[in-house]
Amino acid sequence: MPLSNHTGLNDALRSQTSIKWQECFNRINRGQNNLAGLKEFSEAWNLATEAWQPRNINDPNWRRDLNKVEVGKAILLISTCRRLPGLLEWLLDAVRDNFHLIIAEVDVYIAHFEETQDPLVVLQLVNRVREWFNAWSPLTEYITSAWPAGTSSSGVGLSHTILSQYTAVFQRHLFASLPPAFAAAFKALISATLRRDDSGLIPLIPHHKPLWDAFEIIGLTDRYESVIAAVGYERIEEHILASCAGEWVETQMDKLRAWMTEVLIEWLLLTYARNAVGQDNARAMMQGVASRFDFHINKVVCDLRTREIFDIIIAYPDSMGALHDIRHCLQRVDGREPLVAALRKANRKRLLHPGADTTLILAQYVATIRCLRIIDPPGVLLFKVADPIRRYLRERPDTIRCIVANLVGDEDGGDTLVENEPVQPLHQVEVDDYLDSTWEPEPNDAGPDFRANKPSDVISTLVSIYDSKDLFVKELQVLLAQRLLAINNDDNERLDKERRNIEILKIRFGEAPLQVCEVMMKDMSDSRRTDVHVQSQKDSVVHPTIISTNFWPPLESSDIVMPGQFKQMQESYSKEFCVFKPDKKLKWLPHLGTIDMVLELEDRKVEAKVPPLEAAFIELFSTKEVWTMDELVAGVGNVDRIAALKALTTWVDLGVLKEDTENTFRLLEVAEEKVTLEREPRTVIAAEEPAPASSLHQQQAEQMRVYWKFIEGMLTNLGSLSLDRIQNMLKFAPGYDQTIDQLAAFMDAARREGMVVERDGHWKIA
């Protein structure tokens, strides 16, 4: 049974094969007698393959003079016999078998380019490949010329099919055989079409439509589209770096777009819209390309300004153009995070270090606030950039003092820090009102605390570095005390200026916090009236500033006792004051103030305006001419020897005293001639002038020393405690008003002195 079935299957296969073979034979023979049709088909096949055979174009005799009409008829006959696909398959196999001829020439050209780096070599290579392509291309006009009338559309369609398949195979073999160096070589060629010669007018390689048609024919345009775009991008980058780097005064975006229109548009049209029909078609074809190139302009400008952002902020307000460029570019380019990272890195490297003065850091911080408001009005970028600056400033002991000095107008020009800021109350954190029609949600990249720390005016932003404005009010009192005590009795202009400052500060901080400052200003006015009355009763050269101790910040103490006539003047003035105000008594602070002196010596008069210590020393020389350092110090009280040496050096420099031997000084009644004396040089360390009022930092340190006994008792009786628990327990101590940050700073200082130790956030007695 299986044998019978197998036999039947073979018979059916033979029958079917015979039928197919007969159909094919009849189709090729076309029903003619004998083998005449088959012979005609064979001759047509030979003629077609002869016409389409890929040849070596380096051979002078590679061309064949064939009758196009006959070749076209042969191809038409093959197509009629439905054997055109077989002819095309033969052609593609022949192209593959002979492609080594093209590969050999490509390798020669690429090697030549690598030696010379001449883009003309690459142009020659492209033209040569195009010659090979045209030489091996099937002559499809044979088909259209021989096709019967009325069927031209079929012939055109068939020609397009044959040519497209040939092109695809040719390009596939070409790209598979191109060496890796071809991409760089082709890029050099494209660059040469965009770059100009020394005159700046003529491209190094002619930039015209035939060149790009050649690229299109052999498939280079699509294959290396990214390379072509990269050339345009690099040209944009070079121009922006050359023309925009460091140019911050005016915005550059309009100039860059004008340059793109003048220089790049022609190149882009031939590159991406060379086959456009009319301007509308060209505009439609260029829309996507122009958008990509415009995006790249924004990206390059944004990257450049990001690298320059720190210096742009330093140059504010002369860098307004660059700031508007950044704002414009960030609307198209996702460059917010890189901008924040770059500015934070630059701040850490160039600003937030011990070598930078606090006033400089504050000035840069204020400039950063103003610049980032222009770039990003909602303030998200400022919130992210300002946090490290604020934390660093909070750790500096003189930050509050510098801010306050700028609020009241520093005589050294520091008032420019808050210049042009409106005088208004300090900004208060506002709760979101969701019923407000103008309410807007937070930006997507805002941090969790963004709304609570949203920046307002510059002054409020500076004050918000600290948790409480009470610190600033106390520092205001200290600074005001120092400034008032430095004012002479006849300097009404400076006193009026301080009074105006207080009025401005009332607007910012409110009336109640500045009541102490009002008392200080009243003391100054009362002091002048008192002095006028005392002077009317008994004329005196002493013009003291009389203050109310309870309402002024703690003043620096000193053990200086003014000798001789200065003591007599003080006692005389005190008597007259007690007559005028019997319920009050003067307590002199002789180390503060200045004294105008005229020294009458034998041969000259010396006029000097000196601090009290210098005056006290020179007064002692009225009793005898030679004094030792120890005697002088004993004569005025307990004085630091360095300060004493500095005071005596003042008179030595004026030629009033002379140091005969070390630490022994003599009064020069008769001036000596200035001669160079050989003596061992002495290193003098200049001590800073004592401030009339203790700084806020010093006051806080003194207050914390008072509470140390409380802290010591806690840690002794209760063992190790966390900082939060110490803070909560200290709140029960009378008068304790320190923040937890101030407590942490004090505990850290105590740890450095070996008084306490800290482990895992808990403190205990060392």
QUIVEN-V935163 format. One record per residue. N is the residue number from 1. NEAR is the number of other C-alpha atoms within 10 Angstrom. Layout:
# QUIVEN-V935163
N:NEAR  N:NEAR
This chain:
# QUIVEN-V935163
1:6  2:7  3:8  4:8  5:10  6:11  7:11  8:12  9:12  10:11  11:12  12:12  13:11  14:12  15:12  16:12  17:12  18:12  19:12  20:12  21:12  22:12  23:13  24:15  25:16  26:15  27:17  28:24  29:19  30:18  31:13  32:12  33:9  34:9  35:14  36:14  37:18  38:19  39:13  40:16  41:21  42:15  43:12  44:21  45:20  46:13  47:20  48:24  49:19  50:13  51:21  52:21  53:18  54:23  55:18  56:17  57:15  58:9  59:8  60:7  61:9  62:11  63:12  64:8  65:6  66:11  67:12  68:16  69:16  70:15  71:26  72:24  73:21  74:25  75:26  76:24  77:19  78:22  79:16  80:13  81:17  82:14  83:18  84:18  85:12  86:12  87:18  88:18  89:13  90:14  91:22  92:18  93:13  94:17  95:21  96:15  97:11  98:14  99:19  100:14  101:14  102:18  103:17  104:11  105:14  106:22  107:17  108:11  109:20  110:21  111:15  112:14  113:20  114:14  115:9  116:11  117:16  118:15  119:21  120:16  121:19  122:23  123:19  124:12  125:20  126:20  127:16  128:16  129:20  130:16  131:14  132:20  133:19  134:13  135:18  136:21  137:19  138:23  139:19  140:18  141:16  142:23  143:25  144:22  145:17  146:20  147:20  148:13  149:9  150:8  151:10  152:15  153:12  154:14  155:21  156:16  157:12  158:17  159:18  160:13  161:13  162:19  163:17  164:12  165:14  166:21  167:18  168:14  169:15  170:22  171:18  172:13  173:16  174:20  175:14  176:10  177:16  178:14  179:13  180:9  181:13  182:19  183:13  184:13  185:21  186:20  187:19  188:21  189:23  190:24  191:22  192:20  193:19  194:22  195:15  196:14  197:12  198:9  199:7  200:9  201:9  202:14  203:16  204:18  205:19  206:12  207:18  208:14  209:14  210:12  211:17  212:17  213:17  214:17  215:19  216:13  217:15  218:23  219:18  220:19  221:18  222:12  223:14  224:15  225:12  226:11  227:20  228:21  229:18  230:15  231:19  232:18  233:17  234:14  235:15  236:22  237:18  238:11  239:14  240:18  241:13  242:10  243:13  244:19  245:15  246:15  247:13  248:23  249:16  250:16  251:19  252:18  253:21  254:10  255:13  256:20  257:14  258:11  259:14  260:20  261:12  262:11  263:12  264:18  265:14  266:15  267:18  268:21  269:19  270:18  271:23  272:17  273:19  274:17  275:14  276:16  277:9  278:8  279:10  280:10  281:12  282:16  283:14  284:12  285:17  286:19  287:10  288:11  289:16  290:18  291:11  292:14  293:18  294:17  295:15  296:19  297:22  298:22  299:20  300:20  301:28  302:27  303:18  304:18  305:23  306:20  307:17  308:19  309:23  310:20  311:15  312:25  313:24  314:16  315:14  316:19  317:15  318:14  319:20  320:18  321:18  322:29  323:27  324:19  325:21  326:29  327:18  328:17  329:23  330:19  331:11  332:14  333:18  334:12  335:16  336:18  337:12  338:14  339:22  340:20  341:14  342:16  343:23  344:21  345:15  346:17  347:20  348:13  349:10  350:13  351:21  352:19  353:13  354:8  355:8  356:11  357:14  358:22  359:18  360:14  361:20  362:21  363:18  364:20  365:25  366:19  367:21  368:22  369:24  370:18  371:23  372:21  373:19  374:16  375:20  376:16  377:14  378:17  379:22  380:25  381:21  382:22  383:21  384:18  385:23  386:22  387:13  388:15  389:19  390:17  391:12  392:16  393:21  394:15  395:11  396:11  397:14  398:17  399:20  400:25  401:22  402:17  403:26  404:23  405:21  406:22  407:21  408:20  409:19  410:15  411:9  412:9  413:9  414:19  415:15  416:14  417:24  418:19  419:12  420:7  421:11  422:10  423:13  424:15  425:16  426:20  427:17  428:11  429:12  430:10  431:8  432:12  433:10  434:10  435:7  436:8  437:7  438:7  439:10  440:10  441:8  442:13  443:11  444:7  445:12  446:15  447:14  448:9  449:9  450:18  451:18  452:12  453:17  454:16  455:22  456:15  457:17  458:21  459:22  460:17  461:20  462:21  463:18  464:17  465:19  466:17  467:10  468:11  469:16  470:12  471:16  472:19  473:20  474:22  475:24  476:25  477:25  478:25  479:23  480:24  481:23  482:18  483:16  484:18  485:20  486:15  487:16  488:15  489:16  490:9  491:9  492:11  493:10  494:15  495:19  496:12  497:13  498:18  499:15  500:13  501:15  502:21  503:15  504:17  505:22  506:19  507:13  508:17  509:17  510:14  511:13  512:9  513:17  514:19  515:15  516:18  517:22  518:18  519:15  520:22  521:21  522:13  523:19  524:21  525:16  526:15  527:19  528:17  529:12  530:19  531:20  532:13  533:15  534:21  535:17  536:10  537:12  538:10  539:11  540:14  541:10  542:14  543:18  544:19  545:21  546:18  547:21  548:12  549:11  550:8  551:15  552:18  553:23  554:17  555:18  556:14  557:14  558:14  559:12  560:19  561:21  562:24  563:17  564:13  565:11  566:17  567:14  568:12  569:14  570:19  571:14  572:14  573:22  574:17  575:15  576:16  577:20  578:14  579:11  580:14  581:11  582:10  583:7  584:10  585:11  586:14  587:11  588:14  589:18  590:20  591:20  592:21  593:17  594:16  595:16  596:12  597:12  598:11  599:13  600:11  601:14  602:10  603:9  604:11  605:10  606:12  607:12  608:15  609:12  610:16  611:17  612:21  613:24  614:22  615:22  616:24  617:21  618:20  619:17  620:19  621:16  622:10  623:9  624:10  625:14  626:18  627:18  628:15  629:16  630:12  631:12  632:22  633:18  634:13  635:17  636:18  637:14  638:12  639:17  640:10  641:12  642:13  643:18  644:19  645:18  646:17  647:21  648:24  649:18  650:15  651:19  652:17  653:10  654:12  655:18  656:21  657:22  658:19  659:16  660:10  661:10  662:11  663:13  664:15  665:20  666:18  667:21  668:17  669:15  670:12  671:14  672:10  673:7  674:7  675:6  676:6  677:6  678:6  679:8  680:7  681:6  682:7  683:6  684:11  685:10  686:11  687:12  688:7  689:9  690:13  691:16  692:23  693:22  694:20  695:23  696:24  697:16  698:13  699:17  700:16  701:14  702:11  703:15  704:19  705:14  706:12  707:15  708:14  709:10  710:16  711:20  712:15  713:12  714:18  715:17  716:12  717:8  718:10  719:12  720:19  721:16  722:14  723:17  724:14  725:10  726:19  727:18  728:11  729:12  730:19  731:12  732:9  733:11  734:8  735:10  736:14  737:11  738:15  739:11  740:14  741:15  742:15  743:18  744:14  745:13  746:17  747:21  748:17  749:13  750:17  751:17  752:11  753:10  754:11  755:14  756:18  757:17  758:17  759:9  760:6  761:10  762:15  763:20  764:20  765:18  766:11
